[in-house]
Amino acid sequence: MIRDPSLILTVDVEGAPVRIGERVRIVPASPEGSVDERFLGHTGIVVALVFDDPWLQYPADPLIRVRVSGLGEDLFFVRELEGISERTGLLRRASPPTWAC
């Protein structure tokens, strides 16, 4: 059996760059255009933090699931969002919480 190491949290995480329920605006962040164009320029609400590789990403570098009214939800990198509070310090390697294992 293969265990999926992903960690999806719908509660606030100390050290994360956003809080659940925070309003953010989706902006272009790279020349490759990795953001779905339907979401660009829209404002949405943070609904979850996704850690595909919790050992490397937790707590400061999650993918951020944002819900945009009328469009649905998608995942974004921190650099693709405006309006994020200045909460993060240095990105650091940390163990996921014991309850997540």
C-alpha atoms as a printed R data frame, in Angstrom:
    type eleno elety resid chain resno       x      y       z
1   ATOM     1    CA   MET     A     1   0.000  0.000   0.000
2   ATOM     2    CA   ILE     A     2   1.309  3.442  -0.925
3   ATOM     3    CA   ARG     A     3   0.588  6.179   1.585
4   ATOM     4    CA   ASP     A     4  -0.037  9.660   0.243
5   ATOM     5    CA   PRO     A     5   2.180 11.984   2.299
6   ATOM     6    CA   SER     A     6   0.084 15.051   1.442
7   ATOM     7    CA   LEU     A     7  -1.267 17.067   4.298
8   ATOM     8    CA   ILE     A     8  -4.368 19.208   3.694
9   ATOM     9    CA   LEU     A     9  -5.341 21.468   6.575
10  ATOM    10    CA   THR     A    10  -8.445 23.609   6.912
11  ATOM    11    CA   VAL     A    11  -7.339 25.150  10.211
12  ATOM    12    CA   ASP     A    12  -4.798 27.890  10.881
13  ATOM    13    CA   VAL     A    13  -1.174 26.780  11.142
14  ATOM    14    CA   GLU     A    14   1.361 28.717  13.201
15  ATOM    15    CA   GLY     A    15   4.102 29.890  10.835
16  ATOM    16    CA   ALA     A    16   2.008 29.624   7.648
17  ATOM    17    CA   PRO     A    17   1.931 32.652   5.335
18  ATOM    18    CA   VAL     A    18  -1.891 32.925   5.435
19  ATOM    19    CA   ARG     A    19  -4.818 32.257   7.716
20  ATOM    20    CA   ILE     A    20  -7.939 30.318   6.799
21  ATOM    21    CA   GLY     A    21 -10.616 32.832   5.801
22  ATOM    22    CA   GLU     A    22  -8.111 35.491   4.729
23  ATOM    23    CA   ARG     A    23  -8.983 37.474   1.586
24  ATOM    24    CA   VAL     A    24  -6.349 37.386  -1.152
25  ATOM    25    CA   ARG     A    25  -6.073 38.561  -4.745
26  ATOM    26    CA   ILE     A    26  -4.680 36.274  -7.464
27  ATOM    27    CA   VAL     A    27  -1.896 37.858  -9.521
28  ATOM    28    CA   PRO     A    28   0.458 36.663 -12.275
29  ATOM    29    CA   ALA     A    29   3.763 35.643 -10.753
30  ATOM    30    CA   SER     A    30   5.732 33.961 -13.499
31  ATOM    31    CA   PRO     A    31   6.316 34.333 -17.231
32  ATOM    32    CA   GLU     A    32   5.151 30.721 -17.740
33  ATOM    33    CA   GLY     A    33   1.634 31.737 -16.788
34  ATOM    34    CA   SER     A    34   1.038 28.878 -14.352
35  ATOM    35    CA   VAL     A    35  -2.077 30.551 -12.938
36  ATOM    36    CA   ASP     A    36  -5.381 29.659 -14.584
37  ATOM    37    CA   GLU     A    37  -6.331 32.877 -16.413
38  ATOM    38    CA   ARG     A    38  -9.937 32.665 -15.179
39  ATOM    39    CA   PHE     A    39  -8.676 33.406 -11.656
40  ATOM    40    CA   LEU     A    40  -6.275 36.270 -12.459
41  ATOM    41    CA   GLY     A    41  -7.262 39.546 -10.854
42  ATOM    42    CA   HIS     A    42 -10.027 37.985  -8.769
43  ATOM    43    CA   THR     A    43 -10.262 38.086  -5.004
44  ATOM    44    CA   GLY     A    44 -10.975 34.953  -3.025
45  ATOM    45    CA   ILE     A    45 -10.898 33.376   0.407
46  ATOM    46    CA   VAL     A    46  -8.214 30.996   1.680
47  ATOM    47    CA   VAL     A    47  -9.933 27.686   2.467
48  ATOM    48    CA   ALA     A    48  -7.018 25.264   2.993
49  ATOM    49    CA   LEU     A    49  -3.264 24.796   3.163
50  ATOM    50    CA   VAL     A    50  -1.833 21.918   1.125
51  ATOM    51    CA   PHE     A    51   1.556 20.438   1.934
52  ATOM    52    CA   ASP     A    52   2.504 17.983  -0.844
53  ATOM    53    CA   ASP     A    53   5.817 17.321   0.886
54  ATOM    54    CA   PRO     A    54   5.169 18.126   4.551
55  ATOM    55    CA   TRP     A    55   8.749 17.424   5.618
56  ATOM    56    CA   LEU     A    56  10.001 20.237   3.379
57  ATOM    57    CA   GLN     A    57   7.022 22.601   3.219
58  ATOM    58    CA   TYR     A    58   5.517 22.609   6.717
59  ATOM    59    CA   PRO     A    59   4.653 25.177   8.019
60  ATOM    60    CA   ALA     A    60   5.905 28.097   5.913
61  ATOM    61    CA   ASP     A    61   5.624 26.952   2.284
62  ATOM    62    CA   PRO     A    62   2.200 25.451   1.526
63  ATOM    63    CA   LEU     A    63   0.193 25.524  -1.634
64  ATOM    64    CA   ILE     A    64  -2.800 27.679  -0.805
65  ATOM    65    CA   ARG     A    65  -6.305 26.619  -1.798
66  ATOM    66    CA   VAL     A    66  -8.396 29.676  -2.600
67  ATOM    67    CA   ARG     A    67 -12.146 29.778  -3.284
68  ATOM    68    CA   VAL     A    68 -13.293 32.443  -5.735
69  ATOM    69    CA   SER     A    69 -17.030 33.070  -5.877
70  ATOM    70    CA   GLY     A    70 -18.460 31.977  -9.215
71  ATOM    71    CA   LEU     A    71 -15.240 30.230 -10.305
72  ATOM    72    CA   GLY     A    72 -14.545 27.553  -7.718
73  ATOM    73    CA   GLU     A    73 -11.268 26.651  -6.028
74  ATOM    74    CA   ASP     A    74  -7.677 26.303  -7.165
75  ATOM    75    CA   LEU     A    75  -4.209 25.991  -5.637
76  ATOM    76    CA   PHE     A    76  -1.722 28.864  -5.665
77  ATOM    77    CA   PHE     A    77   1.832 29.556  -4.565
78  ATOM    78    CA   VAL     A    78   2.352 32.379  -2.072
79  ATOM    79    CA   ARG     A    79   3.964 34.515  -4.792
80  ATOM    80    CA   GLU     A    80   0.724 34.291  -6.826
81  ATOM    81    CA   LEU     A    81  -1.329 35.989  -4.108
82  ATOM    82    CA   GLU     A    82  -1.553 39.607  -2.952
83  ATOM    83    CA   GLY     A    83  -2.868 40.709   0.387
84  ATOM    84    CA   ILE     A    84  -0.977 38.139   2.415
85  ATOM    85    CA   SER     A    85  -0.048 39.400   5.844
86  ATOM    86    CA   GLU     A    86   3.610 39.550   6.769
87  ATOM    87    CA   ARG     A    87   3.641 36.549   9.110
88  ATOM    88    CA   THR     A    88   6.355 34.378   7.741
89  ATOM    89    CA   GLY     A    89   9.924 34.416   8.861
90  ATOM    90    CA   LEU     A    90  12.615 32.365   7.239
91  ATOM    91    CA   LEU     A    91  11.498 29.269   5.431
92  ATOM    92    CA   ARG     A    92  12.661 26.395   7.542
93  ATOM    93    CA   ARG     A    93  12.513 22.664   7.468
94  ATOM    94    CA   ALA     A    94  10.218 21.373  10.173
95  ATOM    95    CA   SER     A    95   8.454 18.175  11.096
96  ATOM    96    CA   PRO     A    96   4.719 18.028  10.567
97  ATOM    97    CA   PRO     A    97   2.646 17.905  13.711
98  ATOM    98    CA   THR     A    98   2.482 14.458  15.281
99  ATOM    99    CA   TRP     A    99  -1.273 14.244  14.771
100 ATOM   100    CA   ALA     A   100  -0.746 14.560  11.006
101 ATOM   101    CA   CYS     A   101   1.394 11.444  10.678
